[in-house]
Amino acid sequence: MPNVPMNISKVLAEQSANTQLTENAKLDPDAISKLNYEVMYKMLEGEVEKLIIENTGNPLIDDFKKRIVNKFSYLIQKLSS
């Protein structure tokens, strides 16, 4: 199951590379750049999640996970309440 996010990202990347925009779609360069950054961020997020899941028990990865959770714990609490 850990490979699911990466498979989805790969399929979406391949589909978007092969899809032509309709003639009515007019995206300015800033909108395209923003979309590219959002896709890259989600792919990076998937890779980090995959790394953490696959390397549980590794002291470096466990420390990394702990720092991430500590840094975002306040936000996580606010979102889940």
KOLBA-396316 format. One line per 2 residues: their letters; for each residue x, y, z of N, C-alpha, C, CB. Coordinates in nm, 4 decimals. Glycine has a CB too. Layout:
<nodes>
A) X,Y,Z,X,Y,Z,X,Y,Z,X,Y,Z | ...
</nodes>
This chain:
<nodes>
MP) 0.0801,-0.1214,0.0000,0.0000,0.0000,0.0000,0.0844,0.1280,0.0000,-0.0911,-0.0003,0.1194 | 0.2093,0.1305,0.0526,0.2853,0.2549,0.0519,0.3138,0.3069,-0.0888,0.4149,0.2351,0.1251
NV) 0.3100,0.2220,-0.1897,0.3390,0.2663,-0.3248,0.2207,0.3348,-0.3915,0.3827,0.1499,-0.4076 | 0.1041,0.3308,-0.3314,-0.0159,0.3870,-0.3928,-0.0005,0.5357,-0.4233,-0.1357,0.3653,-0.3023
PM) 0.0475,0.6217,-0.3293,0.0602,0.7639,-0.3635,0.1523,0.7866,-0.4830,0.1121,0.8420,-0.2438 | 0.2617,0.7117,-0.4915,0.3534,0.7310,-0.6022,0.2937,0.6803,-0.7326,0.4852,0.6612,-0.5741
NI) 0.2186,0.5718,-0.7286,0.1538,0.5228,-0.8502,0.0534,0.6246,-0.9013,0.0846,0.3881,-0.8244 | -0.0225,0.6836,-0.8111,-0.1199,0.7852,-0.8496,-0.0482,0.9055,-0.9095,-0.2054,0.8280,-0.7283
SK) 0.0607,0.9502,-0.8454,0.1366,1.0644,-0.8965,0.1925,1.0351,-1.0345,0.2501,1.1008,-0.8007 | 0.2443,0.9146,-1.0521,0.3022,0.8771,-1.1817,0.1952,0.8764,-1.2903,0.3696,0.7387,-1.1729
VL) 0.0798,0.8175,-1.2598,-0.0293,0.8123,-1.3579,-0.0757,0.9532,-1.3926,-0.1478,0.7288,-1.3039 | -0.0922,1.0385,-1.2919,-0.1363,1.1754,-1.3179,-0.0341,1.2521,-1.4005,-0.1623,1.2485,-1.1868
AE) 0.0943,1.2334,-1.3694,0.1988,1.3018,-1.4452,0.1988,1.2567,-1.5906,0.3360,1.2764,-1.3823 | 0.1837,1.1266,-1.6128,0.1810,1.0750,-1.7500,0.0582,1.1248,-1.8252,0.1834,0.9217,-1.7495
QS) -0.0561,1.1259,-1.7579,-0.1785,1.1718,-1.8236,-0.1706,1.3200,-1.8572,-0.3001,1.1448,-1.7349 | -0.1177,1.3995,-1.7642,-0.1106,1.5433,-1.7895,-0.0094,1.5752,-1.8987,-0.0746,1.6181,-1.6614
AN) 0.0957,1.4933,-1.9112,0.1944,1.5148,-2.0167,0.1353,1.4843,-2.1539,0.3185,1.4283,-1.9922 | 0.0395,1.3934,-2.1588,-0.0196,1.3520,-2.2859,-0.1503,1.4241,-2.3180,-0.0436,1.2038,-2.2846
TQ) -0.1963,1.5107,-2.2303,-0.3243,1.5778,-2.2489,-0.3019,1.7177,-2.3055,-0.4022,1.5851,-2.1157 | -0.3722,1.7473,-2.4103,-0.3646,1.8803,-2.4701,-0.4737,1.9683,-2.4089,-0.3794,1.8729,-2.6257
LT) -0.4411,2.0943,-2.3868,-0.5411,2.1879,-2.3373,-0.6414,2.2180,-2.4479,-0.4748,2.3182,-2.2865 | -0.7650,2.2405,-2.4084,-0.8634,2.2814,-2.5083,-0.8301,2.4226,-2.5530,-1.0089,2.2733,-2.4519
EN) -0.8817,2.4596,-2.6666,-0.8525,2.5932,-2.7184,-0.9124,2.7018,-2.6303,-0.9051,2.6072,-2.8606 | -1.0185,2.6702,-2.5567,-1.0835,2.7694,-2.4712,-1.0088,2.7921,-2.3410,-1.2247,2.7269,-2.4413
AK) -0.9202,2.7019,-2.3036,-0.8472,2.7157,-2.1779,-0.7297,2.8099,-2.1979,-0.7987,2.5780,-2.1262 | -0.7328,2.9187,-2.1263,-0.6241,3.0154,-2.1360,-0.5672,3.0358,-1.9956,-0.6733,3.1514,-2.1984
LD) -0.4565,2.9687,-1.9681,-0.3905,2.9834,-1.8392,-0.2719,3.0759,-1.8557,-0.3462,2.8463,-1.7826 | -0.2632,3.1739,-1.7673,-0.1476,3.2618,-1.7743,-0.0256,3.1899,-1.7162,-0.1747,3.3947,-1.6989
PD) 0.0933,3.2371,-1.7461,0.2152,3.1690,-1.6990,0.2228,3.1555,-1.5471,0.3370,3.2435,-1.7478 | 0.1691,3.2525,-1.4732,0.1715,3.2433,-1.3269,0.0851,3.1281,-1.2777,0.1239,3.3748,-1.2642
AI) -0.0312,3.1082,-1.3392,-0.1198,2.9978,-1.2995,-0.0551,2.8642,-1.3305,-0.2560,3.0084,-1.3707 | 0.0091,2.8528,-1.4455,0.0773,2.7285,-1.4819,0.1906,2.7009,-1.3850,0.1309,2.7353,-1.6262
SK) 0.2670,2.8037,-1.3511,0.3781,2.7877,-1.2566,0.3271,2.7430,-1.1201,0.4569,2.9191,-1.2430 | 0.2158,2.8019,-1.0741,0.1581,2.7644,-0.9446,0.1135,2.6186,-0.9458,0.0391,2.8560,-0.9098
LN) 0.0492,2.5763,-1.0539,0.0068,2.4367,-1.0650,0.1266,2.3427,-1.0649,-0.0760,2.4160,-1.1920 | 0.2330,2.3802,-1.1344,0.3533,2.2971,-1.1372,0.4116,2.2818,-0.9973,0.4582,2.3571,-1.2320
YE) 0.4164,2.3905,-0.9204,0.4694,2.3827,-0.7846,0.3810,2.2966,-0.6956,0.4832,2.5222,-0.7250 | 0.2501,2.3054,-0.7129,0.1588,2.2235,-0.6329,0.1779,2.0756,-0.6631,0.0133,2.2641,-0.6590
VM) 0.1939,2.0408,-0.7894,0.2167,1.9010,-0.8273,0.3506,1.8528,-0.7726,0.2126,1.8844,-0.9812 | 0.4549,1.9347,-0.7866,0.5868,1.8956,-0.7352,0.5828,1.8772,-0.5838,0.6928,2.0010,-0.7726
YK) 0.5110,1.9658,-0.5131,0.5009,1.9537,-0.3680,0.4330,1.8230,-0.3294,0.4240,2.0727,-0.3094 | 0.3240,1.7889,-0.3972,0.2529,1.6649,-0.3652,0.3393,1.5426,-0.3940,0.1221,1.6564,-0.4446
ML) 0.4182,1.5477,-0.4999,0.5070,1.4361,-0.5309,0.6161,1.4240,-0.4244,0.5699,1.4541,-0.6708 | 0.6700,1.5385,-0.3797,0.7702,1.5373,-0.2727,0.7099,1.4838,-0.1441,0.8273,1.6783,-0.2499
EG) 0.5884,1.5260,-0.1141,0.5184,1.4786,0.0047,0.5021,1.3265,0.0006,0.3811,1.5470,0.0170 | 0.4670,1.2743,-0.1149,0.4526,1.1295,-0.1307,0.5841,1.0560,-0.1106,0.3971,1.0975,-0.2677
EV) 0.6927,1.1127,-0.1621,0.8244,1.0500,-0.1461,0.8679,1.0497,0.0005,0.9293,1.1229,-0.2318 | 0.8428,1.1600,0.0718,0.8782,1.1670,0.2142,0.7973,1.0647,0.2925,0.8539,1.3097,0.2706
EK) 0.6688,1.0556,0.2638,0.5832,0.9575,0.3314,0.6325,0.8155,0.3037,0.4361,0.9728,0.2857 | 0.6669,0.7887,0.1804,0.7182,0.6566,0.1420,0.8483,0.6262,0.2160,0.7407,0.6491,-0.0109
LI) 0.9383,0.7238,0.2235,1.0660,0.7067,0.2935,1.0434,0.6745,0.4406,1.1523,0.8330,0.2799 | 0.9529,0.7466,0.5047,0.9246,0.7239,0.6468,0.8656,0.5855,0.6688,0.8287,0.8310,0.7005
IE) 0.7703,0.5469,0.5851,0.7053,0.4163,0.6021,0.8027,0.3026,0.5774,0.5856,0.4034,0.5078 | 0.8828,0.3135,0.4722,0.9745,0.2050,0.4367,1.0926,0.1923,0.5322,1.0257,0.2257,0.2970
NT) 1.1260,0.2990,0.6047,1.2450,0.2970,0.6894,1.2139,0.3139,0.8371,1.3395,0.4046,0.6463 | 1.0940,0.2757,0.8788,1.0589,0.2813,1.0200,1.1557,0.1933,1.0980,0.9116,0.2364,1.0432
GN) 1.2073,0.2460,1.2075,1.3056,0.1729,1.2872,1.4460,0.2261,1.2661,1.3012,0.0254,1.2537 | 1.4684,0.2982,1.1572,1.5973,0.3619,1.1321,1.6051,0.4860,1.2208,1.6153,0.3989,0.9795
PL) 1.7101,0.4981,1.3040,1.7169,0.6114,1.3979,1.7098,0.7480,1.3293,1.8444,0.6031,1.4782 | 1.7711,0.7629,1.2132,1.7664,0.8919,1.1435,1.6245,0.9245,1.0969,1.8621,0.8911,1.0233
ID) 1.5572,0.8260,1.0429,1.4205,0.8468,0.9941,1.3250,0.8698,1.1107,1.3738,0.7261,0.9102 | 1.3437,0.7947,1.2198,1.2582,0.8133,1.3375,1.2759,0.9533,1.3950,1.2898,0.7075,1.4451
DF) 1.4002,1.0048,1.3961,1.4261,1.1404,1.4441,1.3613,1.2430,1.3502,1.5789,1.1660,1.4555 | 1.3730,1.2206,1.2210,1.3113,1.3089,1.1219,1.1599,1.3140,1.1417,1.3451,1.2617,0.9789
KK) 1.0989,1.1968,1.1574,0.9536,1.1888,1.1778,0.9141,1.2622,1.3059,0.9072,1.0410,1.1841 | 0.9930,1.2443,1.4121,0.9641,1.3100,1.5399,0.9700,1.4621,1.5247,1.0638,1.2632,1.6487
RI) 1.0715,1.5116,1.4526,1.0834,1.6567,1.4323,0.9664,1.7110,1.3499,1.2166,1.6901,1.3627 | 0.9245,1.6365,1.2489,0.8104,1.6796,1.1663,0.6834,1.6859,1.2509,0.7901,1.5833,1.0459
VN) 0.6588,1.5811,1.3289,0.5385,1.5768,1.4127,0.5422,1.6889,1.5159,0.5256,1.4396,1.4831 | 0.6576,1.7122,1.5785,0.6683,1.8201,1.6772,0.6433,1.9561,1.6135,0.8063,1.8182,1.7435
KF) 0.6960,1.9755,1.4946,0.6822,2.1045,1.4277,0.5369,2.1329,1.3887,0.7710,2.1089,1.3038 | 0.4632,2.0282,1.3500,0.3273,2.0475,1.3015,0.2198,2.0004,1.3989,0.3105,1.9764,1.1720
SY) 0.2574,1.9639,1.5207,0.1596,1.9091,1.6151,0.0476,2.0087,1.6467,0.2294,1.8676,1.7443 | 0.0807,2.1361,1.6610,-0.0214,2.2362,1.6905,-0.1235,2.2435,1.5765,0.0434,2.3745,1.7137
LI) -0.0739,2.2473,1.4545,-0.1623,2.2534,1.3381,-0.2470,2.1272,1.3269,-0.0808,2.2735,1.2100 | -0.1867,2.0120,1.3526,-0.2599,1.8853,1.3466,-0.3728,1.8846,1.4493,-0.1645,1.7659,1.3707
QK) -0.3449,1.9337,1.5708,-0.4485,1.9394,1.6750,-0.5626,2.0314,1.6328,-0.3884,1.9876,1.8087 | -0.5294,2.1453,1.5749,-0.6329,2.2403,1.5323,-0.7186,2.1829,1.4195,-0.5687,2.3720,1.4871
LS) -0.6552,2.1122,1.3276,-0.7297,2.0559,1.2152,-0.8193,1.9403,1.2572,-0.6341,2.0095,1.1078 | -0.7772,1.8647,1.3596,-0.8560,1.7483,1.3999,-0.9619,1.7817,1.5039,-0.7649,1.6411,1.4537
S) -0.9658,1.9051,1.5530,-1.0694,1.9398,1.6519,-1.1825,2.0176,1.5894,-1.0096,2.0204,1.7661
</nodes>
